[in-house]
Amino acid sequence: MQRVTADDIVKMGLGAMFIAKEKVEGLVDEAMKQGDISKEQGEEFLQNLKSQVETKSQNIDKTIKTEIHTQLKELGLATKEDIASLRREITALKHEIQK
């Protein structure tokens, strides 16, 4: 059995979003053709949907980054911030030693 990686999950999610986007656009186009909604209403609906997706995507990115940071801390692994802090401390200590 093949192991599923985080990259695979992201690719599956993007694929699902692309399919859903195409489907919604098709439904809106069909509704406009049938006269159920105006072109302006259809474009407004798609723009609102796009805006909502972007907002949710940003929130998901933020949540993922927070979770990764939490997991790194729990595993005891250093983050970029930890390394930068240590470098600042080392530089300060070098200056103190040179005095």
C-alpha positions as CSV (number, residue, x, y, z in Angstrom):
1,M,0.0,0.0,0.0
2,Q,1.4,3.4,-1.0
3,R,1.9,6.0,1.7
4,V,-0.1,9.2,1.4
5,T,2.0,12.3,2.1
6,A,0.9,15.9,3.1
7,D,1.8,16.9,-0.5
8,D,-0.6,14.3,-1.8
9,I,-3.4,15.6,0.4
10,V,-2.8,19.2,-0.8
11,K,-2.9,18.1,-4.4
12,M,-6.1,16.2,-3.8
13,G,-7.7,19.2,-2.1
14,L,-6.6,21.5,-5.0
15,G,-8.0,19.0,-7.5
16,A,-11.3,18.9,-5.7
17,M,-11.5,22.7,-5.5
18,F,-10.8,22.9,-9.3
19,I,-13.6,20.4,-10.1
20,A,-16.0,22.2,-7.7
21,K,-15.1,25.6,-9.3
22,E,-15.7,24.2,-12.8
23,K,-19.0,22.7,-11.7
24,V,-20.3,25.9,-10.1
25,E,-19.3,28.0,-13.1
26,G,-21.2,25.6,-15.3
27,L,-24.3,25.8,-13.1
28,V,-24.1,29.6,-13.1
29,D,-23.7,29.7,-16.9
30,E,-26.6,27.4,-17.3
31,A,-28.8,29.5,-15.0
32,M,-27.9,32.6,-17.1
33,K,-28.7,30.8,-20.4
34,Q,-32.1,29.8,-19.0
35,G,-32.7,33.3,-17.8
36,D,-33.0,32.3,-14.2
37,I,-30.4,34.9,-13.3
38,S,-28.9,37.9,-15.1
39,K,-25.3,38.1,-16.3
40,E,-24.6,40.6,-13.6
41,Q,-26.1,38.4,-10.9
42,G,-24.0,35.5,-12.1
43,E,-20.8,37.4,-12.2
44,E,-21.5,38.9,-8.7
45,F,-22.3,35.4,-7.4
46,L,-19.0,34.0,-8.8
47,Q,-17.0,37.0,-7.5
48,N,-18.5,36.5,-4.0
49,L,-17.8,32.8,-4.1
50,K,-14.2,33.5,-5.2
51,S,-13.8,36.0,-2.4
52,Q,-15.1,33.5,0.2
53,V,-12.8,30.7,-1.1
54,E,-9.8,33.0,-0.9
55,T,-10.7,34.0,2.7
56,K,-11.2,30.4,3.8
57,S,-8.0,29.4,2.0
58,Q,-6.0,32.1,3.9
59,N,-7.6,30.9,7.2
60,I,-6.7,27.3,6.4
61,D,-3.1,28.3,5.5
62,K,-2.9,30.1,8.9
63,T,-4.3,27.1,10.7
64,I,-1.9,24.7,9.0
65,K,1.1,26.9,9.8
66,T,0.0,27.2,13.5
67,E,-0.4,23.5,13.7
68,I,3.0,22.8,12.1
69,H,4.6,25.2,14.5
70,T,2.9,23.5,17.5
71,Q,4.0,20.1,16.3
72,L,7.6,21.2,15.9
73,K,7.6,22.6,19.4
74,E,6.1,19.4,20.8
75,L,8.8,17.4,19.0
76,G,11.5,19.7,20.4
77,L,12.6,20.8,16.9
78,A,14.0,24.2,16.4
79,T,12.1,26.7,14.2
80,K,13.7,29.5,12.1
81,E,12.8,31.9,14.9
82,D,14.6,29.7,17.5
83,I,17.7,29.6,15.4
84,A,17.6,33.4,14.7
85,S,17.3,34.0,18.5
86,L,20.2,31.7,19.2
87,R,22.3,33.5,16.6
88,R,21.5,36.9,18.2
89,E,22.5,35.5,21.6
90,I,25.8,34.1,20.3
91,T,26.6,37.4,18.6
92,A,25.9,39.3,21.9
93,L,28.1,36.8,23.8
94,K,30.9,37.2,21.3
95,H,30.8,41.0,21.8
96,E,30.8,40.6,25.6
97,I,33.8,38.2,25.4
98,Q,35.7,40.7,23.1
99,K,35.3,43.4,25.7
